[in-house]
Amino acid sequence: MAIITLTTDLGTKDSYLASVKGSIYSQLEDAKIVDISNDIELFNIQQATFVLRNCFKSFPKGTVHIISVDDEISINNEHLAIYANGHFFVGADNGFFSLLFDEFKPEKIVRLNISLEEDCMTFAAKYIFVPAACHLARGGTMEIIGTEIPDFEVQKMELKAVIQPDMIRGVVVYVDNYGNATTNIRKAEFERIQKGRSFEILFGREDEKITEISSKYKDVSVPEKLALFGENNLLQIAINKGSAKTLLGLKIHELVRVDFK
């Protein structure tokens, strides 16, 4: 059974999402559709990248991932199908793929040339991405639906943490449904700079600090703050059974600094 995932900002209130799913079933009746998230903030490709990057590897090889965020076609926003790491990705070349493939390179990329059956240029997810995804899910070749692009320039759009001998300065890049704030400070970088030294994790007005890394949320009492490295190996600020967003004011782009002593 072919698996097609959806990562979109279409929401669930309107008819758009149902129309996309109906179109998939009309073209591939036995498809398995998995909603990764349809509640991405409008046009927020950074959030879409973070969500998809954290879970796509859990799916079987050959899974087709549709990404529909800021996908209206234009000269600077072409539509692509990409094969990478055993998976297919279909979406707009709006910076999303540059973020997604920051750590590994695509094996094949085609610029989609699917003819529109409907006179609709504003619903790429249904009229362009779905036919491409269903074709790939059936085992079709990428060359049938697009023109191969030999070289792909991965633009370094993702904001990296600033690394210094005694300090790492990062920012909050994602806040989940529990209010946990994930930063762009990677575990490997943290351990490389730490070298066994003590440290302080400072945030807010720098009157909030954490001096140790927990392995789980329940390492601290309710509702104490903590820091840990999540499944994605990124530093996370959280509160045991509480919201770091609400109680600590941690939002997207908030500064987080680690001082080593």
C-alpha positions as CSV (number, residue, x, y, z in Angstrom):
1,M,0.0,0.0,0.0
2,A,1.4,3.4,-1.1
3,I,1.8,6.0,1.7
4,I,1.3,9.7,0.9
5,T,1.8,12.2,3.7
6,L,0.5,15.8,3.9
7,T,2.2,18.7,5.5
8,T,0.2,21.8,4.8
9,D,-1.2,25.1,6.1
10,L,-4.7,24.2,4.7
11,G,-6.2,23.8,8.2
12,T,-9.3,21.7,8.8
13,K,-12.1,24.2,8.9
14,D,-12.5,24.6,5.1
15,S,-13.0,22.2,2.2
16,Y,-9.5,22.5,0.9
17,L,-8.0,19.5,2.8
18,A,-10.9,17.2,2.0
19,S,-10.6,18.2,-1.7
20,V,-6.9,17.2,-1.7
21,K,-7.6,13.9,-0.1
22,G,-10.6,13.2,-2.3
23,S,-8.3,13.9,-5.4
24,I,-5.7,11.4,-4.1
25,Y,-8.3,8.6,-3.6
26,S,-9.8,9.4,-7.0
27,Q,-6.4,8.7,-8.6
28,L,-5.1,6.1,-6.2
29,E,-7.9,4.3,-4.5
30,D,-5.8,2.1,-2.2
31,A,-3.5,5.0,-1.0
32,K,-2.8,5.4,2.7
33,I,-2.9,9.1,3.5
34,V,-1.1,10.3,6.7
35,D,-1.6,13.8,8.0
36,I,1.7,15.0,9.4
37,S,0.2,18.4,10.1
38,N,-2.4,20.6,8.4
39,D,-2.1,23.3,11.0
40,I,1.2,24.8,9.9
41,E,1.1,28.6,10.4
42,L,0.1,30.3,7.2
43,F,3.1,30.5,4.8
44,N,5.5,29.4,7.5
45,I,8.0,27.2,5.7
46,Q,10.4,27.1,8.6
47,Q,7.8,25.5,10.8
48,A,6.8,23.1,8.1
49,T,10.4,22.1,7.6
50,F,10.9,21.5,11.3
51,V,7.8,19.3,11.6
52,L,8.5,17.2,8.6
53,R,12.2,16.8,9.2
54,N,11.5,15.5,12.7
55,C,9.4,12.6,11.5
56,F,9.8,11.7,7.8
57,K,12.6,9.2,8.5
58,S,10.1,7.1,10.6
59,F,8.1,6.3,7.5
60,P,9.0,3.4,5.2
61,K,11.2,4.0,2.2
62,G,9.3,5.0,-0.9
63,T,6.8,7.2,1.1
64,V,5.7,10.3,-0.9
65,H,5.5,13.5,1.1
66,I,3.3,16.4,-0.2
67,I,4.2,19.8,1.2
68,S,1.7,22.6,0.6
69,V,2.8,25.8,2.2
70,D,3.2,29.0,0.2
71,D,3.0,27.0,-3.0
72,E,1.4,29.3,-5.6
73,I,3.6,29.0,-8.7
74,S,5.7,31.9,-9.9
75,I,9.1,32.5,-11.6
76,N,10.8,32.3,-8.2
77,N,8.5,29.6,-6.8
78,E,8.6,26.6,-9.1
79,H,7.3,23.2,-8.3
80,L,9.6,20.3,-7.7
81,A,9.7,16.5,-7.0
82,I,12.7,15.3,-5.2
83,Y,14.1,11.9,-4.2
84,A,16.3,11.9,-1.2
85,N,17.1,9.4,1.6
86,G,14.7,6.9,0.1
87,H,11.7,9.2,0.2
88,F,9.9,11.4,-2.4
89,F,9.1,15.0,-1.7
90,V,6.7,17.1,-3.7
91,G,6.3,20.8,-3.2
92,A,7.3,24.4,-4.1
93,D,10.9,25.6,-4.4
94,N,10.2,28.5,-2.0
95,G,13.1,27.9,0.4
96,F,11.5,24.8,2.0
97,F,13.8,22.3,0.4
98,S,16.9,24.4,1.1
99,L,16.0,24.1,4.8
100,L,15.0,20.4,4.6
101,F,18.2,19.3,2.8
102,D,20.6,21.2,5.0
103,E,22.2,18.0,6.3
104,F,22.0,15.7,3.3
105,K,21.8,16.1,-0.5
106,P,19.0,15.1,-2.8
107,E,19.7,12.2,-5.2
108,K,17.4,13.4,-8.0
109,I,15.3,16.5,-8.6
110,V,12.8,17.3,-11.4
111,R,11.0,20.5,-12.1
112,L,7.3,19.5,-12.5
113,N,5.7,20.0,-15.9
114,I,2.3,18.5,-15.2
115,S,-0.4,20.0,-17.4
116,L,-3.4,21.4,-15.5
117,E,-6.7,19.7,-16.2
118,E,-8.5,22.6,-14.5
119,D,-8.0,26.3,-15.1
120,C,-6.8,26.8,-11.6
121,M,-3.4,28.3,-10.7
122,T,-4.0,28.8,-7.0
123,F,-4.5,25.3,-5.7
124,A,-1.2,23.6,-6.5
125,A,-1.7,20.9,-3.8
126,K,-4.7,19.4,-5.6
127,Y,-4.0,20.1,-9.3
128,I,-0.2,19.6,-9.4
129,F,1.2,18.0,-6.3
130,V,-1.5,15.2,-6.1
131,P,-1.0,14.0,-9.7
132,A,2.7,14.0,-9.2
133,A,2.5,12.2,-5.8
134,C,0.1,9.5,-7.1
135,H,2.3,8.9,-10.1
136,L,5.3,8.4,-7.8
137,A,3.3,6.3,-5.4
138,R,2.3,3.9,-8.2
139,G,6.0,3.4,-9.0
140,G,6.2,5.8,-11.9
141,T,9.5,7.5,-12.8
142,M,10.3,11.1,-12.0
143,E,11.3,11.9,-15.6
144,I,7.7,11.4,-16.8
145,I,6.4,14.2,-14.6
146,G,9.3,16.7,-14.8
147,T,12.6,17.8,-16.2
148,E,15.6,16.8,-14.3
149,I,17.7,19.5,-12.6
150,P,21.4,18.5,-12.6
151,D,22.6,20.8,-9.9
152,F,20.7,21.9,-6.8
153,E,22.0,24.9,-4.9
154,V,21.2,24.4,-1.2
155,Q,20.9,27.9,0.1
156,K,21.8,28.1,3.8
157,M,18.7,29.7,5.0
158,E,18.5,28.1,8.4
159,L,19.6,30.3,11.3
160,K,22.6,28.6,13.0
161,A,23.6,28.9,16.6
162,V,26.6,31.1,17.2
163,I,29.5,29.0,18.6
164,Q,32.4,30.5,20.6
165,P,34.9,28.8,22.9
166,D,33.0,29.6,26.1
167,M,29.5,30.3,24.8
168,I,26.7,29.2,22.5
169,R,24.0,31.6,21.5
170,G,20.9,30.3,19.8
171,V,17.2,31.0,19.4
172,V,13.9,29.3,19.8
173,V,12.9,27.8,16.5
174,Y,9.8,25.9,17.4
175,V,7.2,25.7,20.2
176,D,5.1,22.5,20.3
177,N,1.6,21.9,21.5
178,Y,2.8,21.5,25.1
179,G,4.5,24.8,25.1
180,N,8.0,23.2,25.0
181,A,10.5,25.6,23.3
182,T,13.0,23.9,21.0
183,T,16.2,25.8,20.1
184,N,18.7,25.5,17.3
185,I,21.4,24.5,19.7
186,R,22.5,21.0,18.8
187,K,23.6,18.3,21.3
188,A,26.9,17.6,19.4
189,E,27.9,21.2,19.4
190,F,26.9,21.6,23.1
191,E,29.1,18.6,24.1
192,R,32.0,19.7,21.9
193,I,32.2,23.1,23.5
194,Q,31.3,22.0,27.1
195,K,34.2,19.5,27.5
196,G,32.9,18.5,30.9
197,R,32.6,22.1,32.2
198,S,29.7,23.4,34.2
199,F,27.3,25.8,32.4
200,E,24.4,28.1,32.7
201,I,21.5,28.2,30.2
202,L,20.2,31.8,30.2
203,F,17.0,33.1,28.6
204,G,14.2,35.6,29.0
205,R,15.8,38.7,30.5
206,E,18.6,36.4,31.5
207,D,17.2,36.3,35.0
208,E,16.0,32.7,34.2
209,K,18.7,30.1,34.1
210,I,19.2,26.3,34.1
211,T,22.4,24.7,35.2
212,E,22.0,21.0,34.2
213,I,20.6,18.8,31.4
214,S,17.7,16.5,32.3
215,S,17.1,13.2,30.6
216,K,13.3,13.4,31.0
217,Y,10.6,15.9,32.1
218,K,10.0,14.2,35.4
219,D,13.6,14.7,36.5
220,V,12.3,17.9,38.1
221,S,9.3,18.7,40.3
222,V,6.0,20.1,39.0
223,P,6.1,22.8,37.7
224,E,9.8,23.4,37.6
225,K,11.7,24.4,34.5
226,L,14.3,22.1,32.8
227,A,16.5,21.7,29.8
228,L,16.9,18.5,27.8
229,F,17.9,17.3,24.4
230,G,14.9,15.9,22.5
231,E,14.7,13.1,20.0
232,N,15.9,15.5,17.3
233,N,19.1,16.3,19.5
234,L,18.1,19.9,19.8
235,L,18.2,21.7,23.2
236,Q,14.7,22.2,24.5
237,I,13.5,24.4,27.4
238,A,10.4,23.0,29.1
239,I,8.4,22.9,32.3
240,N,7.3,19.7,33.9
241,K,3.5,19.6,33.3
242,G,3.5,23.2,32.3
243,S,4.1,25.5,29.3
244,A,7.5,27.2,28.8
245,K,5.8,29.5,26.3
246,T,3.2,30.7,28.8
247,L,5.1,30.6,32.1
248,L,8.6,31.6,30.8
249,G,7.5,33.7,27.8
250,L,9.6,31.6,25.4
251,K,8.4,32.3,21.8
252,I,9.9,31.8,18.3
253,H,13.1,33.8,17.9
254,E,13.7,34.3,21.6
255,L,17.4,34.3,22.5
256,V,18.8,31.4,24.5
257,R,22.5,31.5,25.6
258,V,24.7,28.8,27.1
259,D,27.7,30.1,29.1
260,F,30.4,27.5,30.0
261,K,32.7,28.0,33.0
